Amino acid sequence: MSQSGEAMSSSRKAERKRVLLRGVLVHGAAQMTLPCTISDLSDAGARVTFQAADAIAPPFLLLDMTNGVGYRADQAWREGARMGLTFTNRFDAAKPAPGDPAIFHRLWAERVR
C-alpha cells in the first residue's frame, strides 16, 4: 500500500523547500513528455502536479526546465494529478556528461526556440 503525500512528509529523509518551477516529466519506454509544475523540491525528491491525472508509466525523468537540471526518479506516491518522486540520479544541462539522457539535452536546447 502506498502512502499519501501528506503521510510521507513525516518520514522524508531530506527537507523539501517550496518552489514553483516549470517541469517536464518524461515517462515510459517511448519517452512520452508531460508538462508539470514542480511545487516542492529537495535533494532526495519532488512533488509534481499535472494538468490532469493522465496515465503514466516508468521509467521517469523529471526535467526542471527553469534551472536546467534533470533527475532520474522513482514514483513514491500518486494522488490523481499529483505525484511524489524520489530521485535516483541527477544531471545538469550546463555540464553534459556521458550517460546523460539524450532527451534531456534535446528538450533543454528546444526551450529557447
Secondary structure, 3 states (H helix, E strand, C coil): CCCCHHHHHHHCCCCCEEEEEEEEEEECCCCEEEEEEEEEECCCEEEEECCCCCCCCCCEEEEECCCCEEEEEEEEEEECCEEEEEEEEEEECCCCCCCCCHHHHHHHHHCCC
